[in-house]
Amino acid sequence: MHTHRPASRWAAASAFIVVGSLPLSACAGGFDDAAAADDTIVVALTGEPSSLDPLYDTNLNALNVFYDVFNQLTTINDKGEVVPSLATQWSADESLTTWTFTLRDDAEFQDGTPVTAADVVFTYETAMNDPQSNLGGYMTTIDSVTATSDLEVEFRLNTPYAPFDRQATLVPILPQKIYEADPKGFAAAPVGSGPYAVESWNKGDSIILTRNDDYFGDAAAYERIELRFVLDETTRANSLQSGDLDIALLGTSQVATVAAADNVEVVDQQSNRVLYLGFNGSSGPLADESVRRAADLAIDREAISDDLLNGAVEPTGQLVAKVTFGYNDDIAATQYDQEAAAELLAGSGYDGSPITLSYPTTGLPQIDQLAQAVAGYLEAAGFTVSLDGQEAGSFSTNWLSGGLDGMYLFAFAPSVMDADLPLSMLTRTGGQGYFSNPRIDELLVAEIAEPDADTRAALLGEISTIVAENTYYAPLFIDTYTYGFRAGLEWTPRPDGFFIFN
């Protein structure tokens, strides 16, 4: 029996989505500002949600609302550990295909009705049965979900799934009666069980949250939160300095100016996001491992970090960040060696044909300059590179469909901080990668069914070793999120990039 107990009796041993934009799927939290307990705090979001219905919008800016307004069965703390939320405890059978969650008995939705197992079943089944639901994509392992009592839910899976308790952190639980009465209205004025309620959504401007004084957990830090949509980096920086914003993500080029202001503090937080260079090695010169290896060696990660990204990012040799469960401590970042890169390329028979380097033009730090820098290093080693900047949505579509030729720059930030997701999507045969390795496929099957955390971590680490040995990818950096915040505000960001205020 694989069992999780309440936090007071359990020490987490283990440490999951989205790609591309910041951090494409992603929680900043850790507030301790007693003097401001009854005040409003103004926080910049980098974009506006398309909907406040958790079934349909799973992007970062919507999640920053959902994780304050709703609860999930479980949640992930700022150390990357899975801990109780609506569920007080959970267990899995030995096959890891039947999971049982016990709900707390004092949780209520913001209209005063209790949270029950029926609401959990409704949420999951609605998402699973609606092909338009983005949330349903997280539920492909589920065969059935059943309320075995008012406070107990049983999930039967179609495959062993060791991190299912982490997967549960992605699913905000909806109030069945309220949602069924007016689904469209719910998308604009949702009702959850969380520490904050939605007071208003001023389209194009902001979302206002107010503290839920009947919340079952610890009282939220602020009486009122204004989540303001500020897409432009310069505007965010200027608004911090003028006092119009209390917290905001900073662009690399804005950090020095903001840090010099007396009324703003700046903090770096290493993230769960890894920026990488991918290869379409299904044909052409990139099918040759020596050509891929040459590209890997040709890039001076330290120089790019120091000269372009303010030294904030950390060069890495794997697709998994340090905070993510399954990180392999034994894999070092590739050291720059242009001479070796040029020799490998010359010996490979590469004829100088142009190789496309694609990238999304927004959503990644200094992305245009980064693409130009990478292209410059590659050309210095003997590659001919054709830069291909694509609108972020188009790039994401091409990435998902396997439609990227040549090389490409992208990033992966698994919001539940487990290596299965990036490794499964990027390295499994038939996934988002352009290669097939039977041993990796075997390891992915083994790790997802392995209940022992140490053994599972070793299996995930072996996958990263195989990726490095074959240069299936050239991981570049573990990204860092840099924030500005009001001087005197006691605030600690989280590695997954969310804003969570309780």
C-alpha positions as CSV (number, residue, x, y, z in Angstrom):
1,M,0.0,0.0,0.0
2,H,1.3,3.4,-1.0
3,T,-0.1,5.9,1.5
4,H,0.1,9.6,2.1
5,R,-0.8,11.0,5.6
6,P,-1.6,14.5,6.7
7,A,1.2,17.0,6.6
8,S,1.8,17.0,10.4
9,R,2.6,13.3,10.3
10,W,4.4,13.1,7.0
11,A,7.7,14.2,5.6
12,A,7.8,14.5,1.8
13,A,10.4,12.5,0.1
14,S,9.5,13.3,-3.5
15,A,9.6,16.1,-5.4
16,F,4.6,18.6,-13.5
17,I,2.9,21.6,-17.1
18,V,3.3,23.6,-19.8
19,V,5.8,24.9,-22.1
20,G,7.1,28.1,-23.6
21,S,5.8,31.3,-22.1
22,L,6.3,32.2,-18.6
23,P,6.4,29.7,-17.3
24,L,3.8,28.2,-19.4
25,S,1.9,26.4,-17.0
26,A,3.0,27.8,-13.6
27,C,3.1,29.9,-7.8
28,A,4.8,32.7,-6.1
29,G,3.9,32.8,-2.5
30,G,5.3,33.2,1.0
31,F,3.8,36.4,2.3
32,D,4.4,37.8,5.8
33,D,3.3,41.4,5.9
34,A,1.1,41.7,9.1
35,A,0.9,45.5,8.8
36,A,-0.8,45.1,5.4
37,A,-3.2,42.3,6.5
38,D,-6.2,44.4,5.7
39,D,-4.8,46.2,2.7
40,T,-5.0,45.8,-1.0
41,I,-2.0,44.4,-2.8
42,V,-1.6,45.1,-6.6
43,V,0.1,42.4,-8.6
44,A,0.9,42.5,-12.3
45,L,-0.1,39.5,-14.5
46,T,1.7,39.3,-17.8
47,G,-1.6,38.7,-19.7
48,E,-5.3,38.3,-19.3
49,P,-7.2,35.0,-18.8
50,S,-9.5,34.0,-21.6
51,S,-12.0,32.5,-19.1
52,L,-12.3,32.1,-15.4
53,D,-13.7,28.6,-15.9
54,P,-10.9,26.2,-14.9
55,L,-12.1,23.6,-17.4
56,Y,-11.1,25.8,-20.4
57,D,-8.1,28.0,-19.5
58,T,-5.0,26.4,-18.2
59,N,-2.5,29.1,-19.0
60,L,-0.4,30.9,-16.4
61,N,-2.5,34.0,-15.9
62,A,-5.7,32.1,-15.4
63,L,-4.0,29.7,-13.0
64,N,-2.8,32.6,-10.9
65,V,-6.5,33.3,-10.3
66,F,-7.6,29.7,-9.9
67,Y,-5.0,28.8,-7.2
68,D,-6.4,31.6,-5.0
69,V,-10.1,31.0,-5.7
70,F,-10.3,27.2,-5.9
71,N,-8.8,24.2,-4.1
72,Q,-7.6,21.0,-5.6
73,L,-7.4,17.6,-3.8
74,T,-3.8,18.2,-3.2
75,T,-1.3,21.0,-3.7
76,I,2.4,21.6,-4.0
77,N,4.2,23.7,-1.5
78,D,7.1,26.1,-2.2
79,K,9.6,23.2,-1.7
80,G,8.0,21.1,-4.4
81,E,6.4,18.7,-2.0
82,V,2.8,17.4,-2.6
83,V,0.7,18.2,0.5
84,P,-3.0,18.1,1.5
85,S,-5.6,20.6,0.3
86,L,-9.2,19.4,0.1
87,A,-8.0,15.8,0.7
88,T,-6.5,15.1,4.1
89,Q,-5.0,11.8,3.1
90,W,-4.8,9.4,0.1
91,S,-3.5,6.0,-0.8
92,A,-2.9,3.8,-3.8
93,D,-3.0,0.0,-4.1
94,E,0.1,-1.9,-4.9
95,S,-0.5,-1.7,-8.6
96,L,-0.8,2.1,-8.5
97,T,-4.0,1.9,-10.5
98,T,-6.6,2.5,-7.7
99,W,-6.3,5.7,-5.7
100,T,-8.5,6.7,-2.8
101,F,-8.7,10.3,-1.5
102,T,-10.4,11.2,1.8
103,L,-11.8,14.8,1.9
104,R,-11.8,17.1,4.9
105,D,-15.2,17.6,6.5
106,D,-15.0,21.4,7.0
107,A,-14.5,22.7,3.5
108,E,-17.2,24.9,2.0
109,F,-17.7,26.7,-1.3
110,Q,-18.0,30.5,-1.1
111,D,-21.8,30.2,-1.1
112,G,-21.7,28.2,2.1
113,T,-22.5,24.8,0.6
114,P,-20.1,21.9,1.7
115,V,-17.5,20.5,-0.7
116,T,-18.4,16.8,-1.2
117,A,-17.1,13.8,-3.1
118,A,-19.9,14.4,-5.6
119,D,-18.4,17.8,-6.6
120,V,-15.0,16.0,-7.2
121,V,-16.7,13.4,-9.4
122,F,-18.6,16.1,-11.3
123,T,-15.4,18.2,-11.9
124,Y,-13.4,15.3,-13.2
125,E,-16.2,13.7,-15.3
126,T,-17.2,17.0,-16.9
127,A,-13.6,17.7,-17.9
128,M,-13.0,14.1,-19.1
129,N,-16.2,14.1,-21.2
130,D,-15.8,17.5,-22.9
131,P,-13.4,17.4,-25.8
132,Q,-13.0,21.2,-25.6
133,S,-11.8,21.1,-22.0
134,N,-8.0,21.8,-21.7
135,L,-8.2,20.4,-18.2
136,G,-9.3,17.0,-19.6
137,G,-5.8,16.6,-21.0
138,Y,-4.6,15.9,-17.5
139,M,-7.0,13.0,-17.0
140,T,-6.1,10.5,-19.8
141,T,-5.0,7.9,-17.3
142,I,-8.4,7.8,-15.5
143,D,-10.9,5.1,-16.3
144,S,-13.4,6.1,-13.7
145,V,-14.0,8.3,-10.7
146,T,-16.5,7.3,-8.0
147,A,-17.8,8.8,-4.8
148,T,-17.7,5.9,-2.3
149,S,-19.1,8.2,0.4
150,D,-19.7,11.9,0.9
151,L,-16.1,12.4,1.8
152,E,-14.3,9.7,-0.1
153,V,-13.4,9.4,-3.8
154,E,-11.9,6.5,-5.7
155,F,-10.1,6.8,-9.0
156,R,-9.5,3.8,-11.2
157,L,-6.7,4.3,-13.7
158,N,-5.9,2.5,-17.0
159,T,-2.2,2.3,-16.2
160,P,0.0,2.4,-13.1
161,Y,0.7,6.1,-12.3
162,A,3.1,6.8,-9.4
163,P,2.7,10.7,-9.4
164,F,-1.1,10.7,-9.6
165,D,-1.3,12.6,-6.3
166,R,0.8,15.4,-8.1
167,Q,-1.5,15.2,-11.1
168,A,-4.4,16.0,-8.8
169,T,-2.9,19.4,-8.0
170,L,-3.8,20.5,-11.5
171,V,-7.6,20.1,-11.1
172,P,-9.6,22.9,-9.3
173,I,-12.8,21.4,-7.8
174,L,-16.0,23.0,-9.0
175,P,-19.4,23.3,-7.1
176,Q,-21.7,21.0,-9.1
177,K,-25.0,22.8,-8.4
178,I,-23.7,26.3,-9.1
179,Y,-21.8,25.3,-12.2
180,E,-24.7,23.3,-13.8
181,A,-27.1,26.2,-13.2
182,D,-25.1,28.6,-15.3
183,P,-21.9,27.4,-16.9
184,K,-21.4,30.6,-19.0
185,G,-22.0,32.8,-16.1
186,F,-19.5,30.8,-14.0
187,A,-16.8,31.5,-16.6
188,A,-17.1,35.2,-15.7
189,A,-17.9,35.0,-12.0
190,P,-16.7,31.7,-10.6
191,V,-17.3,30.3,-7.2
192,G,-14.7,28.2,-5.5
193,S,-13.7,27.0,-2.0
194,G,-10.4,28.9,-1.8
195,P,-9.1,31.7,0.4
196,Y,-10.2,34.4,-2.1
197,A,-13.4,35.1,-4.1
198,V,-13.7,36.9,-7.4
199,E,-15.3,40.3,-6.8
200,S,-15.0,41.6,-10.3
201,W,-13.4,41.1,-13.7
202,N,-12.8,44.3,-15.5
203,K,-12.0,43.1,-19.0
204,G,-8.8,44.6,-20.4
205,D,-7.7,45.9,-17.0
206,S,-7.8,43.7,-13.9
207,I,-9.4,41.1,-11.7
208,I,-10.3,41.9,-8.1
209,L,-10.2,39.2,-5.5
210,T,-11.5,39.6,-1.9
211,R,-10.6,37.5,1.1
212,N,-12.9,34.6,2.0
213,D,-13.3,35.0,5.7
214,D,-15.0,31.6,5.9
215,Y,-12.1,29.7,4.4
216,F,-11.3,26.5,6.1
217,G,-7.5,27.1,6.1
218,D,-5.3,29.8,7.4
219,A,-6.6,33.3,6.8
220,A,-5.4,34.9,3.6
221,A,-2.7,37.5,3.8
222,Y,-4.6,40.4,2.2
223,E,-8.1,41.6,2.3
224,R,-8.1,42.5,-1.3
225,I,-5.9,41.6,-4.3
226,E,-5.9,43.5,-7.6
227,L,-4.5,41.3,-10.4
228,R,-3.7,43.9,-13.1
229,F,-3.0,42.9,-16.7
230,V,0.4,44.6,-17.6
231,L,1.8,42.9,-20.7
232,D,4.7,45.4,-21.4
233,E,7.9,44.9,-19.5
234,T,8.8,48.6,-19.4
235,T,5.3,49.5,-18.1
236,R,5.7,46.9,-15.3
237,A,9.1,48.3,-14.3
238,N,7.9,51.9,-14.4
239,S,4.7,51.1,-12.4
240,L,6.8,49.4,-9.7
241,Q,9.0,52.5,-9.3
242,S,5.9,54.8,-9.2
243,G,4.2,52.7,-6.6
244,D,1.3,51.7,-8.8
245,L,2.3,48.0,-8.5
246,D,3.4,46.0,-5.5
247,I,4.8,42.9,-7.3
248,A,5.7,42.3,-10.9
249,L,7.9,40.0,-13.0
250,L,10.8,41.9,-14.6
251,G,12.3,41.6,-18.0
252,T,16.0,41.1,-18.1
253,S,16.6,44.6,-19.6
254,Q,14.7,46.3,-16.8
255,V,16.4,44.7,-13.8
256,A,19.2,47.2,-13.3
257,T,17.0,50.2,-13.4
258,V,14.4,48.8,-11.0
259,A,17.1,47.6,-8.6
260,A,18.5,51.1,-8.4
261,A,15.1,52.5,-7.1
262,D,14.9,53.1,-3.3
263,N,11.3,52.0,-3.1
264,V,11.6,48.6,-4.9
265,E,13.4,45.4,-4.0
266,V,14.5,42.8,-6.6
267,V,14.7,39.1,-6.0
268,D,15.8,36.2,-8.2
269,Q,14.2,32.8,-7.9
270,Q,15.6,29.8,-9.8
271,S,12.6,28.2,-11.6
272,N,11.3,24.9,-12.7
273,R,11.8,25.9,-16.3
274,V,14.6,24.7,-18.6
275,L,15.4,26.4,-21.9
276,Y,16.7,24.0,-24.5
277,L,17.8,23.6,-28.1
278,G,15.9,20.9,-29.9
279,F,16.8,19.0,-33.0
280,N,14.6,17.4,-35.7
281,G,16.9,14.5,-36.4
282,S,14.4,12.5,-38.3
283,S,16.3,13.2,-41.5
284,G,19.1,15.4,-42.9
285,P,22.3,16.4,-41.2
286,L,20.8,16.5,-37.7
287,A,20.1,12.7,-37.9
288,D,23.9,12.4,-37.3
289,E,24.7,12.5,-33.6
290,S,28.1,14.1,-34.3
291,V,26.3,17.1,-35.9
292,R,24.0,17.4,-32.9
293,R,27.0,17.1,-30.6
294,A,28.8,19.8,-32.6
295,A,25.9,22.2,-32.1
296,D,25.9,21.4,-28.3
297,L,29.6,22.1,-27.9
298,A,29.5,25.2,-30.1
299,I,27.3,27.2,-27.7
300,D,29.0,29.2,-24.9
301,R,26.3,29.0,-22.2
302,E,28.4,30.9,-19.6
303,A,28.9,33.9,-22.0
304,I,25.2,34.0,-23.0
305,S,24.2,33.9,-19.3
306,D,26.7,36.6,-18.3
307,D,26.4,39.0,-21.3
308,L,22.8,38.6,-22.3
309,L,20.8,37.4,-19.3
310,N,22.5,39.2,-16.4
311,G,24.1,36.1,-15.1
312,A,20.7,35.0,-13.6
313,V,20.3,31.7,-15.5
314,E,22.3,28.6,-14.7
315,P,23.8,26.5,-17.6
316,T,22.5,22.9,-17.5
317,G,23.0,19.6,-19.2
318,Q,19.5,18.1,-18.8
319,L,15.8,18.9,-19.5
320,V,14.9,18.8,-15.8
321,A,15.5,21.7,-13.4
322,K,17.0,21.2,-9.9
323,V,13.7,21.7,-8.1
324,T,12.0,19.0,-10.1
325,F,11.8,15.4,-8.9
326,G,14.0,13.2,-11.0
327,Y,16.9,15.8,-11.5
328,N,20.2,14.0,-12.1
329,D,23.0,15.5,-10.0
330,D,25.6,13.6,-12.1
331,I,25.0,15.4,-15.4
332,A,27.0,18.6,-15.9
333,A,26.3,21.4,-18.4
334,T,28.1,21.0,-21.7
335,Q,31.3,23.0,-21.7
336,Y,31.9,25.4,-24.6
337,D,34.5,24.0,-27.0
338,Q,34.3,25.6,-30.5
339,E,37.4,23.9,-31.8
340,A,36.0,20.4,-31.0
341,A,32.6,21.5,-32.4
342,A,34.2,22.6,-35.7
343,E,36.2,19.3,-35.9
344,L,33.1,17.2,-35.3
345,L,31.1,19.1,-37.9
346,A,33.9,18.9,-40.5
347,G,34.3,15.2,-40.0
348,S,30.5,14.6,-40.3
349,G,30.2,15.3,-43.9
350,Y,27.9,18.2,-43.3
351,D,27.9,20.2,-46.6
352,G,26.9,23.6,-45.3
353,S,23.2,23.4,-46.3
354,P,21.1,25.9,-44.4
355,I,19.6,24.6,-41.2
356,T,16.5,26.4,-39.8
357,L,16.6,27.6,-36.2
358,S,13.0,28.3,-35.2
359,Y,11.8,30.0,-32.0
360,P,8.7,31.7,-30.5
361,T,9.1,35.5,-30.7
362,T,7.6,36.1,-27.3
363,G,7.4,34.3,-24.0
364,L,11.1,33.4,-23.4
365,P,13.7,35.7,-21.9
366,Q,15.5,37.9,-24.5
367,I,14.4,35.4,-27.1
368,D,15.3,37.3,-30.2
369,Q,18.8,38.1,-28.9
370,L,19.2,34.6,-27.6
371,A,18.3,33.1,-31.0
372,Q,20.8,35.4,-32.6
373,A,23.5,34.5,-30.1
374,V,22.9,30.8,-30.6
375,A,22.9,31.2,-34.4
376,G,26.2,33.1,-34.2
377,Y,27.9,30.4,-32.2
378,L,26.7,27.7,-34.5
379,E,27.9,29.6,-37.6
380,A,31.3,30.2,-36.0
381,A,31.6,26.4,-35.8
382,G,30.7,25.9,-39.4
383,F,26.9,25.7,-39.5
384,T,24.8,27.7,-41.9
385,V,21.8,28.9,-40.0
386,S,18.5,30.4,-41.1
387,L,16.6,32.1,-38.3
388,D,12.8,31.5,-38.2
389,G,11.0,33.6,-35.6
390,Q,7.4,32.5,-35.2
391,E,4.4,34.0,-33.4
392,A,4.1,32.1,-30.1
393,G,0.8,30.5,-30.8
394,S,1.9,29.3,-34.2
395,F,5.2,28.0,-32.8
396,S,3.4,26.1,-30.1
397,T,1.1,24.5,-32.7
398,N,4.0,23.5,-34.8
399,W,5.8,22.1,-31.8
400,L,2.8,20.0,-30.7
401,S,2.3,18.7,-34.2
402,G,5.9,17.8,-34.9
403,G,6.1,20.4,-37.6
404,L,9.5,22.1,-36.7
405,D,12.3,21.6,-39.2
406,G,16.0,21.8,-38.2
407,M,16.7,23.2,-34.8
408,Y,14.4,25.1,-32.4
409,L,14.6,27.0,-29.1
410,F,11.9,26.3,-26.5
411,A,11.4,25.7,-22.8
412,F,9.5,23.3,-20.5
413,A,8.2,24.1,-17.0
414,P,6.4,21.2,-15.4
415,S,4.1,22.8,-12.8
416,V,3.8,19.7,-10.6
417,M,7.6,19.5,-10.6
418,D,8.0,15.9,-11.6
419,A,10.4,14.8,-14.4
420,D,7.9,12.4,-15.9
421,L,6.1,15.0,-17.8
422,P,8.9,16.7,-19.7
423,L,10.8,13.4,-20.2
424,S,7.6,11.7,-21.4
425,M,6.6,14.4,-23.8
426,L,10.1,15.2,-25.1
427,T,11.7,11.7,-25.2
428,R,9.0,9.1,-25.6
429,T,8.7,7.5,-29.1
430,G,5.8,9.3,-30.8
431,G,6.0,12.3,-28.4
432,Q,7.2,15.8,-29.2
433,G,10.7,14.7,-29.9
434,Y,12.1,13.6,-33.3
435,F,13.8,10.4,-32.3
436,S,13.1,6.9,-30.8
437,N,15.0,5.0,-28.2
438,P,13.6,1.7,-27.0
439,R,15.5,1.9,-23.7
440,I,14.0,5.3,-22.9
441,D,10.5,3.9,-23.6
442,E,11.2,1.0,-21.3
443,L,12.4,3.3,-18.5
444,L,9.3,5.6,-18.9
445,V,7.0,2.6,-18.4
446,A,9.1,1.4,-15.4
447,E,9.3,4.8,-13.6
448,I,5.6,5.6,-13.8
449,A,4.8,2.3,-12.1
450,E,7.5,2.5,-9.5
451,P,6.2,3.3,-5.9
452,D,9.6,3.7,-4.3
453,A,10.7,7.3,-4.7
454,D,14.5,6.7,-4.7
455,T,14.2,3.9,-7.3
456,R,11.9,6.1,-9.5
457,A,14.3,9.0,-9.3
458,A,17.1,6.8,-10.5
459,L,15.1,5.6,-13.4
460,L,14.3,9.2,-14.4
461,G,17.9,10.1,-14.0
462,E,18.9,7.3,-16.4
463,I,16.7,8.7,-19.1
464,S,18.4,12.1,-18.8
465,T,21.8,10.3,-19.1
466,I,20.7,8.6,-22.3
467,V,19.5,11.9,-23.7
468,A,22.8,13.5,-22.9
469,E,24.9,10.6,-24.4
470,N,23.0,10.8,-27.7
471,T,22.6,14.6,-27.8
472,Y,18.9,14.2,-28.5
473,Y,18.6,17.8,-27.1
474,A,21.1,20.5,-26.1
475,P,19.7,21.8,-22.8
476,L,20.9,25.4,-22.2
477,F,19.7,27.0,-19.0
478,I,17.7,26.6,-15.9
479,D,15.7,29.8,-16.0
480,T,15.4,32.3,-13.2
481,Y,12.4,34.5,-12.6
482,T,13.3,38.0,-11.4
483,Y,10.7,40.0,-9.6
484,G,10.4,43.6,-8.3
485,F,8.3,44.2,-5.2
486,R,7.5,47.1,-2.9
487,A,10.3,47.7,-0.4
488,G,9.5,46.3,3.0
489,L,7.0,43.7,1.7
490,E,8.0,40.3,3.1
491,W,7.5,38.1,0.1
492,T,9.3,35.0,-1.3
493,P,8.7,33.9,-4.9
494,R,8.1,30.2,-5.8
495,P,10.1,28.2,-8.4
496,D,6.9,27.5,-10.4
497,G,6.2,31.1,-10.9
498,F,2.6,31.3,-9.5
499,F,1.3,34.0,-7.2
500,I,-0.4,32.3,-4.3
501,F,-1.5,34.5,-1.4
502,N,-2.5,32.2,1.5
